[in-house]
């Protein structure tokens, strides 16, 4: 990606906010992580603050819950087993971090209320969300569960006391949207990508990139932690990639708040050796705008999603440093099949209905189930399960490989 990138008009409120922060900084620049954080999470103008309706089949991107209730119901089956293995604690707290529009929460709660009433009655459901537009959408979508009272609530991780949660922290496509630093190998040294502004001949200004010294020693420490040496000869000058320090901080906080239970993380990504392969020389940063993807984060600022793949090795090692045990890592397709999705597919094929509408519904649902396990798409997402105070010999259904 060229360092000379997109433009933002002075009339853009978010562009002005970011430009102002750059102008007020000591070096007239901000890290890419700061830029990404503002572009996605600015409380008034960030993508997630104002674009809740742009998620889904008609929006910029869709997630597994948009394909129907099966994904949430399979997760619910795993949560039930976790509760059973832990000895039926009451309360058992599910903490969903980054709940989107609330679809997944609704599918999980509906299924548990219908199929596992004893578990449902012992359940507390806490939504962790920072985007105000999404919170409003979630409250609207989950209003049918008003009878849960304070057992369904919203908050932030900072509000939770240390070791206050017995249950499971879980997320689906959260970590990929955490702001990342960008680094580049230049003249045999590890350098960082910053964002500044450049005035054009007209009345416009544009965001441009500059390269400078690392903003924090944690960037070098990160590569030591995951066992990657970007200064080795295998990595050519100009090699560029991302570092998700925010993910490490996030997981440390989650581990601190968990007294006993599980952390389940579903996202797209790789282990470190694949993430930082010498041939992956442009990193993994992607932008999504109206279901098209590209690699220029300076276009459509505040109007497009920006993501980077997840380094699961970093999450495993940070978890170990924070008191979490890795219980298993698998792919979403295998995870859902182990939880019974294959049985659901088989049941659909045995239907003898001749009603045209019912047949169309069956075909649509079967297609959705196949998308959830497609190894070329959602089925290749990583599923990492970590635990604290858990018997590591107690096998979770979702990790069973048959």
HUCORVEN-V92907 format. One record per residue. N is the residue number from 0. PHI is phi in degrees with one decimal (NA if undefined). BURIAL is 1 if it has 24 or more other ideal C-beta (glycine too) atoms within 12 Angstrom, else 0. D_CENTER is the distance of its C-alpha to the mean C-alpha in Angstrom with 2 decimals. Layout:
# HUCORVEN-V92907
n:N phi:PHI burial:BURIAL d_center:D_CENTER
n:N phi:PHI burial:BURIAL d_center:D_CENTER
This chain:
# HUCORVEN-V92907
n:0 phi:NA burial:1 d_center:23.86
n:1 phi:-67.2 burial:0 d_center:26.84
n:2 phi:-69.9 burial:1 d_center:26.92
n:3 phi:-91.9 burial:0 d_center:28.77
n:4 phi:-120.9 burial:1 d_center:26.12
n:5 phi:-72.1 burial:1 d_center:25.66
n:6 phi:-114.9 burial:1 d_center:27.56
n:7 phi:-135.0 burial:1 d_center:27.03
n:8 phi:-77.8 burial:0 d_center:29.95
n:9 phi:-60.6 burial:0 d_center:31.39
n:10 phi:-73.3 burial:0 d_center:31.08
n:11 phi:-76.4 burial:1 d_center:27.27
n:12 phi:-61.7 burial:0 d_center:26.49
n:13 phi:-68.2 burial:1 d_center:23.14
n:14 phi:-58.2 burial:1 d_center:24.79
n:15 phi:-65.4 burial:1 d_center:27.55
n:16 phi:-63.1 burial:1 d_center:25.37
n:17 phi:-67.0 burial:1 d_center:23.69
n:18 phi:-60.5 burial:1 d_center:27.15
n:19 phi:-64.4 burial:0 d_center:28.66
n:20 phi:-65.3 burial:1 d_center:26.28
n:21 phi:-63.2 burial:1 d_center:27.15
n:22 phi:-63.3 burial:0 d_center:30.84
n:23 phi:-88.2 burial:0 d_center:30.81
n:24 phi:-77.9 burial:0 d_center:29.25
n:25 phi:-63.2 burial:0 d_center:31.80
n:26 phi:-102.0 burial:0 d_center:31.29
n:27 phi:57.9 burial:0 d_center:30.54
n:28 phi:-164.7 burial:1 d_center:27.04
n:29 phi:-130.2 burial:1 d_center:23.50
n:30 phi:-68.1 burial:1 d_center:20.87
n:31 phi:-62.0 burial:1 d_center:18.36
n:32 phi:-60.4 burial:1 d_center:15.69
n:33 phi:-66.2 burial:1 d_center:17.78
n:34 phi:-60.9 burial:1 d_center:18.14
n:35 phi:-64.6 burial:1 d_center:14.47
n:36 phi:-61.6 burial:1 d_center:13.98
n:37 phi:-68.3 burial:1 d_center:17.00
n:38 phi:-62.5 burial:1 d_center:16.20
n:39 phi:-94.5 burial:1 d_center:12.98
n:40 phi:-122.4 burial:1 d_center:13.88
n:41 phi:-52.5 burial:1 d_center:17.67
n:42 phi:-62.5 burial:0 d_center:18.86
n:43 phi:-106.4 burial:0 d_center:21.35
n:44 phi:-122.6 burial:1 d_center:20.47
n:45 phi:-67.5 burial:1 d_center:16.80
n:46 phi:-53.7 burial:1 d_center:14.95
n:47 phi:-77.6 burial:1 d_center:13.03
n:48 phi:-77.9 burial:1 d_center:16.32
n:49 phi:-127.3 burial:1 d_center:18.46
n:50 phi:-123.1 burial:1 d_center:16.74
n:51 phi:-58.3 burial:1 d_center:15.58
n:52 phi:-78.6 burial:0 d_center:18.01
n:53 phi:-93.0 burial:1 d_center:16.74
n:54 phi:-107.8 burial:1 d_center:13.90
n:55 phi:130.7 burial:0 d_center:15.44
n:56 phi:-62.0 burial:0 d_center:18.19
n:57 phi:-100.6 burial:0 d_center:20.16
n:58 phi:-107.1 burial:1 d_center:17.56
n:59 phi:-80.7 burial:1 d_center:15.56
n:60 phi:-161.5 burial:1 d_center:13.15
n:61 phi:-132.9 burial:1 d_center:12.63
n:62 phi:-120.9 burial:1 d_center:10.38
n:63 phi:-53.9 burial:1 d_center:12.06
n:64 phi:-60.8 burial:1 d_center:13.42
n:65 phi:-71.8 burial:1 d_center:15.27
n:66 phi:-90.2 burial:1 d_center:17.38
n:67 phi:126.3 burial:1 d_center:19.07
n:68 phi:-81.1 burial:1 d_center:19.25
n:69 phi:-59.6 burial:1 d_center:19.42
n:70 phi:-59.0 burial:1 d_center:15.78
n:71 phi:-64.1 burial:1 d_center:15.80
n:72 phi:-68.2 burial:1 d_center:19.28
n:73 phi:-66.8 burial:1 d_center:18.53
n:74 phi:-61.2 burial:1 d_center:15.90
n:75 phi:-59.6 burial:1 d_center:18.68
n:76 phi:-59.4 burial:1 d_center:21.10
n:77 phi:-68.1 burial:1 d_center:19.15
n:78 phi:-64.0 burial:1 d_center:18.99
n:79 phi:-61.0 burial:1 d_center:22.72
n:80 phi:-65.8 burial:1 d_center:23.51
n:81 phi:-58.0 burial:1 d_center:21.71
n:82 phi:-58.6 burial:1 d_center:23.86
n:83 phi:-66.2 burial:0 d_center:26.91
n:84 phi:-63.8 burial:1 d_center:26.47
n:85 phi:-85.0 burial:1 d_center:26.18
n:86 phi:88.3 burial:0 d_center:29.46
n:87 phi:58.4 burial:0 d_center:28.45
n:88 phi:-63.2 burial:1 d_center:27.58
n:89 phi:-135.6 burial:0 d_center:28.17
n:90 phi:-85.7 burial:1 d_center:26.00
n:91 phi:-107.8 burial:1 d_center:22.93
n:92 phi:-102.6 burial:1 d_center:19.92
n:93 phi:-95.7 burial:1 d_center:16.63
n:94 phi:-113.6 burial:1 d_center:14.04
n:95 phi:-93.5 burial:1 d_center:11.09
n:96 phi:-106.0 burial:1 d_center:8.58
n:97 phi:79.4 burial:1 d_center:7.31
n:98 phi:-93.2 burial:1 d_center:9.75
n:99 phi:58.7 burial:1 d_center:10.11
n:100 phi:-90.4 burial:1 d_center:13.82
n:101 phi:97.6 burial:1 d_center:14.52
n:102 phi:-61.3 burial:1 d_center:15.24
n:103 phi:-65.0 burial:1 d_center:13.54
n:104 phi:-59.2 burial:1 d_center:15.26
n:105 phi:-63.9 burial:1 d_center:18.44
n:106 phi:-65.2 burial:1 d_center:18.50
n:107 phi:-64.4 burial:1 d_center:18.06
n:108 phi:-65.6 burial:1 d_center:20.64
n:109 phi:-61.2 burial:1 d_center:23.04
n:110 phi:-66.3 burial:1 d_center:23.15
n:111 phi:-66.0 burial:1 d_center:23.71
n:112 phi:-62.8 burial:1 d_center:26.33
n:113 phi:-81.6 burial:0 d_center:28.11
n:114 phi:-103.1 burial:0 d_center:28.00
n:115 phi:-132.6 burial:1 d_center:27.63
n:116 phi:-60.6 burial:0 d_center:29.37
n:117 phi:-65.2 burial:0 d_center:30.13
n:118 phi:-65.6 burial:1 d_center:26.51
n:119 phi:-58.4 burial:1 d_center:25.63
n:120 phi:-70.3 burial:0 d_center:28.38
n:121 phi:-93.9 burial:1 d_center:27.11
n:122 phi:-91.0 burial:1 d_center:23.51
n:123 phi:-113.0 burial:1 d_center:21.91
n:124 phi:-124.0 burial:1 d_center:18.63
n:125 phi:-114.1 burial:1 d_center:16.89
n:126 phi:-100.6 burial:1 d_center:14.19
n:127 phi:-102.4 burial:1 d_center:12.48
n:128 phi:-151.0 burial:1 d_center:11.99
n:129 phi:-107.3 burial:1 d_center:13.37
n:130 phi:-88.3 burial:1 d_center:13.97
n:131 phi:-63.5 burial:0 d_center:17.47
n:132 phi:-65.0 burial:1 d_center:17.56
n:133 phi:-69.8 burial:1 d_center:14.69
n:134 phi:-60.2 burial:1 d_center:16.46
n:135 phi:-61.5 burial:0 d_center:19.64
n:136 phi:-66.0 burial:1 d_center:18.29
n:137 phi:-64.1 burial:1 d_center:16.95
n:138 phi:-62.0 burial:1 d_center:20.34
n:139 phi:-66.3 burial:0 d_center:22.19
n:140 phi:-69.9 burial:1 d_center:20.50
n:141 phi:-99.3 burial:1 d_center:20.85
n:142 phi:-62.0 burial:0 d_center:24.37
n:143 phi:-65.8 burial:0 d_center:25.90
n:144 phi:-101.6 burial:1 d_center:24.91
n:145 phi:-58.8 burial:0 d_center:26.91
n:146 phi:-65.4 burial:0 d_center:29.18
n:147 phi:-72.6 burial:1 d_center:26.72
n:148 phi:60.0 burial:0 d_center:27.65
n:149 phi:-76.3 burial:0 d_center:25.97
n:150 phi:-74.9 burial:1 d_center:24.24
n:151 phi:-119.5 burial:1 d_center:21.57
n:152 phi:-150.7 burial:1 d_center:20.52
n:153 phi:-116.6 burial:1 d_center:18.08
n:154 phi:-172.9 burial:1 d_center:17.67
n:155 phi:-135.4 burial:0 d_center:15.86
n:156 phi:-59.6 burial:1 d_center:15.54
n:157 phi:-63.5 burial:0 d_center:18.57
n:158 phi:-77.5 burial:0 d_center:20.64
n:159 phi:-84.7 burial:1 d_center:20.42
n:160 phi:-76.0 burial:0 d_center:23.20
n:161 phi:-60.9 burial:0 d_center:22.95
n:162 phi:51.8 burial:0 d_center:23.05
n:163 phi:-103.1 burial:0 d_center:23.15
n:164 phi:-113.5 burial:1 d_center:20.80
n:165 phi:-113.1 burial:1 d_center:22.06
n:166 phi:152.8 burial:1 d_center:19.69
n:167 phi:-146.3 burial:1 d_center:16.04
n:168 phi:-88.6 burial:1 d_center:12.80
n:169 phi:-143.2 burial:1 d_center:9.99
n:170 phi:-149.5 burial:1 d_center:6.42
n:171 phi:-129.2 burial:1 d_center:5.42
n:172 phi:56.8 burial:1 d_center:2.81
n:173 phi:-102.0 burial:1 d_center:1.72
n:174 phi:-63.4 burial:1 d_center:3.34
n:175 phi:-65.7 burial:1 d_center:4.39
n:176 phi:-101.0 burial:1 d_center:5.51
n:177 phi:-76.3 burial:1 d_center:7.27
n:178 phi:-65.3 burial:1 d_center:10.86
n:179 phi:-114.7 burial:1 d_center:12.48
n:180 phi:-80.8 burial:1 d_center:16.20
n:181 phi:-116.8 burial:1 d_center:18.09
n:182 phi:-125.8 burial:1 d_center:21.08
n:183 phi:-142.9 burial:1 d_center:23.99
n:184 phi:-86.6 burial:1 d_center:26.94
n:185 phi:-137.7 burial:1 d_center:30.08
n:186 phi:52.5 burial:0 d_center:33.61
n:187 phi:75.5 burial:0 d_center:32.50
n:188 phi:-124.1 burial:0 d_center:30.43
n:189 phi:-88.7 burial:1 d_center:26.78
n:190 phi:-124.1 burial:1 d_center:26.27
n:191 phi:-115.9 burial:1 d_center:23.59
n:192 phi:-91.0 burial:1 d_center:22.85
n:193 phi:-116.2 burial:1 d_center:23.58
n:194 phi:-117.8 burial:1 d_center:23.81
n:195 phi:-133.6 burial:1 d_center:27.16
n:196 phi:-122.9 burial:1 d_center:29.18
n:197 phi:-133.3 burial:1 d_center:32.26
n:198 phi:-80.7 burial:0 d_center:34.86
n:199 phi:-92.8 burial:0 d_center:36.17
n:200 phi:-66.0 burial:0 d_center:39.78
n:201 phi:-86.3 burial:0 d_center:39.07
n:202 phi:-102.2 burial:0 d_center:37.31
n:203 phi:-105.9 burial:0 d_center:33.83
n:204 phi:-130.5 burial:1 d_center:31.65
n:205 phi:-130.6 burial:1 d_center:28.88
n:206 phi:-82.5 burial:1 d_center:26.06
n:207 phi:-132.0 burial:1 d_center:26.92
n:208 phi:-102.0 burial:1 d_center:25.72
n:209 phi:-132.4 burial:1 d_center:27.80
n:210 phi:-112.1 burial:1 d_center:27.53
n:211 phi:-149.1 burial:1 d_center:28.57
n:212 phi:-64.0 burial:0 d_center:28.56
n:213 phi:-60.9 burial:1 d_center:25.43
n:214 phi:-77.1 burial:1 d_center:24.38
n:215 phi:-153.4 burial:0 d_center:23.77
n:216 phi:-67.9 burial:0 d_center:24.98
n:217 phi:-63.6 burial:1 d_center:21.59
n:218 phi:-67.7 burial:1 d_center:20.72
n:219 phi:-66.2 burial:1 d_center:23.63
n:220 phi:-62.8 burial:0 d_center:22.93
n:221 phi:-59.2 burial:1 d_center:19.44
n:222 phi:-67.5 burial:1 d_center:21.16
n:223 phi:-63.1 burial:0 d_center:23.78
n:224 phi:-63.9 burial:1 d_center:21.33
n:225 phi:-95.5 burial:1 d_center:19.80
n:226 phi:74.5 burial:0 d_center:23.30
n:227 phi:-119.3 burial:1 d_center:23.09
n:228 phi:-115.4 burial:0 d_center:26.02
n:229 phi:-69.9 burial:1 d_center:25.43
n:230 phi:-87.9 burial:0 d_center:29.05
n:231 phi:-67.9 burial:0 d_center:30.42
n:232 phi:-61.7 burial:0 d_center:32.58
n:233 phi:-64.5 burial:0 d_center:30.15
n:234 phi:-100.9 burial:1 d_center:27.99
n:235 phi:-76.3 burial:0 d_center:29.91
n:236 phi:-57.9 burial:0 d_center:30.30
n:237 phi:95.4 burial:0 d_center:27.84
n:238 phi:-60.0 burial:1 d_center:24.96
n:239 phi:-129.8 burial:1 d_center:21.81
n:240 phi:-158.3 burial:1 d_center:18.26
n:241 phi:-117.8 burial:1 d_center:15.32
n:242 phi:-134.5 burial:1 d_center:14.82
n:243 phi:-100.7 burial:1 d_center:11.78
n:244 phi:-67.2 burial:1 d_center:13.98
n:245 phi:-61.8 burial:1 d_center:11.71
n:246 phi:-66.0 burial:1 d_center:9.56
n:247 phi:-66.7 burial:1 d_center:13.06
n:248 phi:-62.3 burial:1 d_center:14.16
n:249 phi:-59.4 burial:1 d_center:11.33
n:250 phi:-68.1 burial:1 d_center:12.10
n:251 phi:-61.3 burial:1 d_center:15.76
n:252 phi:-65.6 burial:1 d_center:15.72
n:253 phi:-59.2 burial:1 d_center:14.20
n:254 phi:-61.0 burial:1 d_center:16.85
n:255 phi:-67.2 burial:1 d_center:19.48
n:256 phi:-77.2 burial:1 d_center:18.95
n:257 phi:-83.3 burial:1 d_center:19.09
n:258 phi:-84.5 burial:1 d_center:22.76
n:259 phi:-156.6 burial:1 d_center:22.58
n:260 phi:144.0 burial:1 d_center:20.12
n:261 phi:-131.0 burial:1 d_center:16.85
n:262 phi:-126.8 burial:1 d_center:13.23
n:263 phi:-117.7 burial:1 d_center:11.28
n:264 phi:-121.4 burial:1 d_center:7.93
n:265 phi:-117.6 burial:1 d_center:7.17
n:266 phi:-168.3 burial:1 d_center:5.67
n:267 phi:-94.3 burial:1 d_center:8.18
n:268 phi:170.2 burial:1 d_center:10.18
n:269 phi:-139.9 burial:1 d_center:13.51
n:270 phi:-75.5 burial:1 d_center:15.73
n:271 phi:-58.3 burial:1 d_center:17.24
n:272 phi:-65.1 burial:0 d_center:20.42
n:273 phi:-85.3 burial:0 d_center:18.83
n:274 phi:-59.1 burial:1 d_center:16.32
n:275 phi:-102.8 burial:1 d_center:19.31
n:276 phi:-65.7 burial:0 d_center:21.93
n:277 phi:-55.0 burial:0 d_center:24.83
n:278 phi:-81.0 burial:0 d_center:24.69
n:279 phi:-87.9 burial:1 d_center:21.12
n:280 phi:-83.0 burial:0 d_center:22.83
n:281 phi:-111.8 burial:0 d_center:20.79
n:282 phi:75.8 burial:1 d_center:17.34
n:283 phi:-127.2 burial:1 d_center:14.30
n:284 phi:-58.9 burial:1 d_center:13.63
n:285 phi:-137.0 burial:1 d_center:13.56
n:286 phi:-119.9 burial:1 d_center:14.28
n:287 phi:-126.1 burial:1 d_center:14.47
n:288 phi:-140.4 burial:1 d_center:17.48
n:289 phi:54.1 burial:0 d_center:19.22
n:290 phi:66.2 burial:0 d_center:17.76
n:291 phi:-109.1 burial:0 d_center:19.04
n:292 phi:-121.1 burial:0 d_center:17.17
n:293 phi:-154.5 burial:0 d_center:18.72
n:294 phi:-120.8 burial:1 d_center:18.29
n:295 phi:-109.0 burial:1 d_center:19.92
n:296 phi:-74.2 burial:1 d_center:17.83
n:297 phi:-96.1 burial:1 d_center:21.16
n:298 phi:-91.9 burial:1 d_center:21.89
n:299 phi:50.2 burial:1 d_center:21.17
n:300 phi:-60.8 burial:1 d_center:19.88
n:301 phi:85.4 burial:1 d_center:18.13
n:302 phi:-114.3 burial:1 d_center:18.42
n:303 phi:-134.2 burial:1 d_center:15.75
n:304 phi:-82.6 burial:1 d_center:12.02
n:305 phi:-127.3 burial:1 d_center:11.36
n:306 phi:-138.0 burial:1 d_center:8.78
n:307 phi:-142.9 burial:1 d_center:9.48
n:308 phi:-60.4 burial:1 d_center:9.10
n:309 phi:-98.6 burial:1 d_center:8.27
n:310 phi:-92.0 burial:1 d_center:11.61
n:311 phi:-71.8 burial:1 d_center:11.91
n:312 phi:-62.2 burial:1 d_center:15.43
n:313 phi:-61.4 burial:1 d_center:14.49
n:314 phi:-67.1 burial:1 d_center:12.44
n:315 phi:-63.1 burial:1 d_center:15.47
n:316 phi:-74.1 burial:1 d_center:17.99
n:317 phi:-67.0 burial:1 d_center:16.55
n:318 phi:-60.4 burial:1 d_center:16.38
n:319 phi:-61.8 burial:0 d_center:19.98
n:320 phi:-68.2 burial:0 d_center:21.05
n:321 phi:-104.7 burial:1 d_center:19.73
n:322 phi:94.8 burial:1 d_center:21.47
n:323 phi:-102.5 burial:1 d_center:19.02
n:324 phi:-100.3 burial:1 d_center:20.37
n:325 phi:-75.5 burial:1 d_center:18.49
n:326 phi:-91.6 burial:1 d_center:19.60
n:327 phi:170.3 burial:1 d_center:18.28
n:328 phi:-135.1 burial:1 d_center:15.98
n:329 phi:-146.6 burial:1 d_center:16.25
n:330 phi:-108.0 burial:1 d_center:15.01
n:331 phi:-56.7 burial:1 d_center:13.89
n:332 phi:-58.9 burial:1 d_center:17.35
n:333 phi:-68.0 burial:1 d_center:19.25
n:334 phi:-60.7 burial:1 d_center:17.29
n:335 phi:-71.0 burial:1 d_center:18.05
n:336 phi:-63.4 burial:1 d_center:21.55
n:337 phi:-65.8 burial:1 d_center:22.29
n:338 phi:-91.9 burial:1 d_center:21.46
n:339 phi:111.4 burial:1 d_center:23.96
n:340 phi:-66.3 burial:1 d_center:22.53
n:341 phi:-61.8 burial:0 d_center:25.44
n:342 phi:-64.0 burial:0 d_center:27.88
n:343 phi:-66.7 burial:1 d_center:26.54
n:344 phi:-61.7 burial:1 d_center:27.11
n:345 phi:-62.9 burial:0 d_center:30.56
n:346 phi:-63.0 burial:0 d_center:31.46
n:347 phi:-65.1 burial:1 d_center:30.79
n:348 phi:-70.8 burial:0 d_center:33.11
n:349 phi:-92.9 burial:0 d_center:35.83
n:350 phi:-64.8 burial:0 d_center:36.10
n:351 phi:-108.8 burial:0 d_center:39.66
n:352 phi:-63.0 burial:0 d_center:39.18
n:353 phi:-118.0 burial:0 d_center:41.10
n:354 phi:-73.3 burial:0 d_center:39.77
n:355 phi:-57.2 burial:0 d_center:38.36
n:356 phi:-65.0 burial:0 d_center:35.64
n:357 phi:-64.8 burial:0 d_center:34.58
n:358 phi:-63.7 burial:0 d_center:34.58
n:359 phi:-60.5 burial:0 d_center:32.32
n:360 phi:-62.9 burial:0 d_center:29.88
n:361 phi:-64.2 burial:1 d_center:29.96
n:362 phi:-64.0 burial:0 d_center:29.39
n:363 phi:-65.9 burial:0 d_center:26.41
n:364 phi:-67.8 burial:1 d_center:24.82
n:365 phi:-62.9 burial:1 d_center:25.68
n:366 phi:-62.1 burial:0 d_center:24.06
n:367 phi:-63.4 burial:1 d_center:20.81
n:368 phi:-63.9 burial:1 d_center:20.99
n:369 phi:-65.3 burial:1 d_center:21.69
n:370 phi:-63.5 burial:1 d_center:18.68
n:371 phi:-64.0 burial:1 d_center:16.42
n:372 phi:-112.9 burial:1 d_center:18.13
n:373 phi:-61.0 burial:0 d_center:19.05
n:374 phi:-66.3 burial:0 d_center:18.79
n:375 phi:-93.3 burial:0 d_center:18.66
n:376 phi:-142.3 burial:0 d_center:15.56
n:377 phi:-59.9 burial:1 d_center:13.16
n:378 phi:-63.9 burial:1 d_center:15.37
n:379 phi:-92.5 burial:1 d_center:14.53
n:380 phi:-60.2 burial:1 d_center:10.87
n:381 phi:-83.2 burial:1 d_center:10.93
n:382 phi:-126.2 burial:1 d_center:11.40
n:383 phi:-111.8 burial:1 d_center:12.17
n:384 phi:-119.8 burial:1 d_center:14.35
n:385 phi:-120.2 burial:1 d_center:15.99
n:386 phi:-139.6 burial:1 d_center:18.81
n:387 phi:-142.5 burial:1 d_center:21.19
n:388 phi:67.4 burial:1 d_center:24.76
n:389 phi:-115.4 burial:1 d_center:24.32
n:390 phi:-71.5 burial:0 d_center:26.87
n:391 phi:-64.9 burial:0 d_center:25.31
n:392 phi:-85.5 burial:0 d_center:27.92
n:393 phi:-84.1 burial:0 d_center:26.70
n:394 phi:-75.3 burial:0 d_center:24.95
n:395 phi:-85.0 burial:1 d_center:21.98
n:396 phi:-57.7 burial:1 d_center:22.50
n:397 phi:-66.6 burial:1 d_center:19.17
n:398 phi:-98.6 burial:1 d_center:20.01
n:399 phi:-75.8 burial:0 d_center:23.53
n:400 phi:-102.1 burial:0 d_center:24.39
n:401 phi:68.0 burial:0 d_center:27.85
